[in-house]
Amino acid sequence: MSIIIAGGGMTGATLALAISHLSQGSLPVTLIEASAPGERDHPGYDGRAIALAAGTCQQLAAINLWPSLQECATPITHVHVSDRGHAGFVSLDAQDYQVSALGQVVELHDVGQRLFSLLKQAPGVTLRCPAAVTAVSRSQQQVTVTLDRGEQLEGQLLVAADGARSKLAASCGIQWQTEDYQQVAVIANVSTQLAHHGRAFERFTRHGPLALLPMSQGRCSLVWCHPLAQQAQVDSWSDEEFLRQLQQAFGWRLGKFTHVGQRLSYPLALQTASQTSSHRLALVGNAAQTLHPIAGQGFNLGLRDVMSLAETLAGAHRQQQDPGSFAVLQHYQQRRQPDRQATVGITDGLVRLFANRYAPLVVGRNLGLMAMDNLPLMRNMLAERTLGWVKR
């Protein structure tokens, strides 16, 4: 019997490849995905760009995956964090930490093409695409999934990698705690008059955080948060008005904003699963937790889930243990708990800190930014999180 992974987005695909590499193909994996990544509207491989921390890239290199993704990556060599209208800021530079880049920006559509190409060649991996899970039943010794064409598959473990508020996990009794931030994130690719030179920016505005990530072809990936009550107004802006408002919010560090591509928006909420494992079931990535995009921690946390689960399963397999047993899954859940709690707490705290316009708090956080930029110990704590140098 095999490990069954439901969801072939970046999280599920990486997990399949990690298990294949760590077990040298001896632990069979079946990956189920509803649609191939060839279409731009694929929910897991759409037009978004994400920032992979340096530590994440190192983990991907350890399973021989990074060389295939590096071809479509843009390095982040400098990060600038500021609060609009105030003096406080903090800067991080790759050279200060003896690395070539603080992180890498990849476009999900390109990543999807490369991952699926690797999956077709990976030893021990069976790809079922297009296919979808319609039913799950669990017994003491195995889990059985029914696919949309009526076929049944049996495995020792089912991994839910099907995204936020996983329907699969919900059908197995998993519940989520939700904290609605009453914000919406607008994402788009933009062009600027001045070259980004590998610089990334996180700017806190009166509406919400605004992040710019360096991309290929001189573009930047924009994530701009607004109050949910203003979504209709923001969505109604013409491209010219959008660029004007963006210029006012961000400033002129990259010169004039000259072009904006397709804009998409989605509501923001913190969603955390009540547990990341259950009988013959494990959750990874957004199925386990969905974070606010502030500080770009969500994907990196999810990929740490992936690497920890892959190592746990491969280790159990080498020791001839049942990889879907309670003891193995409990070890995975306990292993991930400290990182999960810390990252969720830090991200949620940043959202609340920079959304608050209470004057003494604004002064305090700006003094904190200035202190962080001038005190190496404080700056290094931020750098470790940014670099993804996190114990898992």
N, C-alpha and C positions, 0 to 999 in steps of 0.2 A: 504494500500500500504506500501511498505517497502523501506529501504535503500538498494540500489544495489551497491555492491563493486566488481569492475572488477580487478582481480589480487589477488591471494592467497599466495603470498610470505609473508615474515615476516611482512611487513608493513600492507598489506591487512588483513591477518589472525588476527593480533593483534588488528586492528581496529574493526573487527567483534566481537571479544571476549570482547573488552572494552565496546562497545555499549551494548552487551548482559548483562554484569555485571552491568553497571551504570543504565540501564533501567530495570533491573531485568527481561529481556526477553520481556518487553511490547512493545518495538520498534522493529518490525521485520527487520531482515537483511538477504539478499540473497548474498552469496559470490560465485563468478564465477571464476573458475580456470581451465586452460587448461590441466594440468597434475598433478597427485598425487605426493607427495614428496618422493615416494619410490625409485626413480631412482637418481643415482649420477649426471646425467646430467641435472637435473631440474634446470632451470635458476635462480630460487630464493632460492633453497636449494641445492647448489652444495657443493664442498669440501672446500669452504672458511671458515675461522674463522673470527669472528668480536669481537671487544671489546665493551661491553656495560658499559657505565659509571655508577658509583654508583647511581647517581641521576636517571638514566634510570631504573636501577634495583628496586629502591624504587617506581617508578611509576608503574612498572609491578607488584610489590607486592601489591600495592593499589587496583589492579583489580584481585587479587588472581591468578595471572599468574606466578609469579616468582617461587613459590615452585616447579612447574613442570619443569622449565628450570634449576633450580639450580643444579639438579642432574647431568647435563652434562656440568657444568660450571667450569672453572679454575680461581681462584681469582688472581687479579693483586695487589700485596702488595707494589710494589716499581716501580717507573718510572724514567728512566735515559735518559736525552736528551743531546746530544753532537754534536759538529761539528768536523768531522774527520780532524786530523792534527793540531788542535788548542786546546788551554787550556780551553776554555769556556765550561761549562756544568751546568746543573741544575738537582737536584734530588728531587723527591717527595716520601714521605713514608706515608703509610696509618695511622700509629700510630700518626703521627703529626696532623692528622685531626680527630682523635677519631672515625675512621671507621675501620672495619675489612678488607676492600679491597677498593682500588681506583676504581676498575671496575671488570668486569668478562668477560672472553673469552668463547664464545660458538661457536660450529661448526654448520653451517647452516643446514647441512643434519640432524643432531640430533634434532635441533630445529623444523624443518619441521615435523618430525614424531610426536613430542609431541604436536605441535599446532593443527595439523589435528585431533589428538585423542581428544583434548579438544573441537574442533569445532563440532564434531559429537555429543557431549553431551550438548553443550551450549544452554540454553533456548532462543527461538526466532530466532535461526540461521538456515538457510537452505543452505546447501552446494551443489553447482552444479559443479561437477567435475567427469569426464572431460567435459568441455564445454568452449566455447569462444564466445565473443561478435563480431558479424559481422556488425551490423548496430545500429545506435542510432538516435532517433528522440525525440525532446523536444517540449512540448507545454507549455502553461501558467501554467497548474496545475500539470503536471507530465512529467516523462521521460520514454520512451519505448525503450528497447533494444531487438534486435533480436539475437538469439543464432545460432550457426553453424548448428544445426539440424532443424532450422526453427521456433522454439518456441519463443514466445514473452513474455517479462516480463515487468510489469509496476511498477514504484516506484515514490517516491517523490524526490529522490536525487540519482544521480549516482556519485560514488567516483572512480576516476581513480587512481588505485594503481598498474598499470601495468608496472612500471619501467621507465627508462630514455627515454626521448623523446616519451612519451606515445602516442601510435597510437590512442588510444581512445580519449585523450584530443585533439590531432591534428585534428581529425575528427570533433571536436566541435569548431574549430577555434583558439585553443590555439597555441601560437608561443613561441619559445625559443631563448634566446640569448646565443650564444656559444663562449667560449674562449678556443681555442685549446692550450694546454700547450706544445705540441710537445714532450710529454713524454709517455712512456709506463710503466705500472706496471707489474712486474713479481711476481706471488704469488706461494707459495709452502710451504709445511711442511718440516721442517728440524730437525735433531737430533744433539745434541751437547755432547761433552765429559763431561762437568760439568752440574749439575742440574740447572735449571733456578730459582728455589726457589721463584716462583711467580713474578720474575722481568720482566718488559717490557722495551724495548729500542727503542728510536728514534734517529737515527744517520744520520747526513747530510753529504753526500759524494759529490765528484766532479761530479758524475753522476746524483745524485738526492737523495731524502730521502730513508732511509732504516729502516724499522720497524720490530722488533721481539716481538711477543706476546707469553706469556706462555700458553701451551696447556696441555691436558691430556697425560698420558703415557710418560711424560718427553720431549715431543716434543715442538717445537716452530713454530708459524705461521709467515712466512716471507712475507713482501711486500717490494719489492725493485724496485725503479724507475730508469729508464734509458732514455737517449735521444731517441726519436722515430727513428732517423736515425741509431741507433745501434741495433734496434730490431732484425734484421735478424742475426747479429753476436751473440747476446746474446742467441737467440733461438737455434743457432747451437752448443753452447757449450755442451760438454759431461757433465755428472754428476760430473766427477772428476774435469774438468776445472771450472765448475760452483762453486763448493765448494771452489776451490782454490781462485777464484776471490772474492767470498763472504768473505772468511777468511781475505783477504787483505783489503777489504772495511770495515769490522766490527771490526776486531781485535780479541783479545783472552780473553775477559771477560767471555765467556762461554766455554773456552778451544777450542778444535778442533771441527770443523763441521765434523760430521761423516757420515751423510746420507741426501739425499734430495729426496723427493717424486715427484709426478707428478707436472710439472711446467706448469702454464698457464699465458698468458700475454694479456693485453688489453690496448688500448689507453686511455689517460687521458685528460679530458676537463672539464671545468666548464660550466654547462648548467643550466640556470635559466628560468623558465616559466615566461611569461609576466604577468600572474596573476594566483593566486592559487584557484580562484573560478570564475564561470561563471553561466549562467542561468541553474539551476538544476544540477550543476556540481561542484565538489570539487576535488582538487589534493592533494595527500599526498606522502611523501617519495621522491624517485628518480623521480617520475613523476613531482614533483614540483621543485626539484633542485637536480643536481648531482654534488658532490664535489670531489676534489682531496683527496686521502686517507691520506694525511699528517694530523697528530694529531688525526686521527680516529673520525672525527666529523660527517660524513655523515649519518650513521645509527642512531646515537643518535639524530641528528636534525630531521630526518624523524619520529622517534618514538615520539618526542615532538609534531610534526604535528598530529600524530595519537591521542595522549591523549587529545590534545586541541580540535580536531574535535569531538571526542567521547563525551567529556564533553559538548561541545556546542550543539550537536544534542540531547543528553539525556536531557539537561536543557530545550531546546525548546519543546521537547516532553512532559515533565512534565507540562509545562505552556500551553499546548495544542496549540502550534504554529506549523506552517508548517515547518518541518526541512529543506526543500529544498527552502525556500523562500529567497528573495534577502536580507532581513534584517538579517536573521540568517547566511547566507553565508558571507555577508559583515563583520559581527562581527568576524567570524572565520579568514577571511583574514587579518583584521586589528589587531587581537590578535596575529597572527603569524609574522607579518611584522618586528617588532624590532628584535626578535631573529633570524629570517631568514637573515636579512640584516647584523647583527653583525657577525653571524657565517660564512656566505659566505665571508664577508670582511676579517675576521681574517684568514681564511683558504687560500684565494687567496693571501693575503699579505705575509703569511709564505712561500708559494710556490715561490713567486717572490724574497723575501728577501734571501732565502737560495739557490736559483738557480743562483744568481748573484755572480760572482767571482771578482768583482771590489775590489781591495785591501783595500781601506779605508772602504768600506762597510763591508768587511769580518772582519776587526779589530773591527769596531763598534758593529757588532752583537755578537761577542765573548765577548766583554766587557759587552754587555747587558746580555748575559747568565751568566757571572760571577756575575754581580750585582744582577740578579734575584735569584741566589742561595744563596746570602748573605743577601738580603734585604727581610724580611718576607712579607712586603706589596706587593712587585712585585711577589714574589713566590706564594703568596696566590691567586693573580689574575689568574695565570696560573692554579693553583690547582682547582679553582672553575670551570673553563672551562673543565679541565680534568675530574673532578668529575661529571660534568653534572648538577651542581647546578646553573641552568640558569632559569631566570624568563620566563614563557611562557604564 
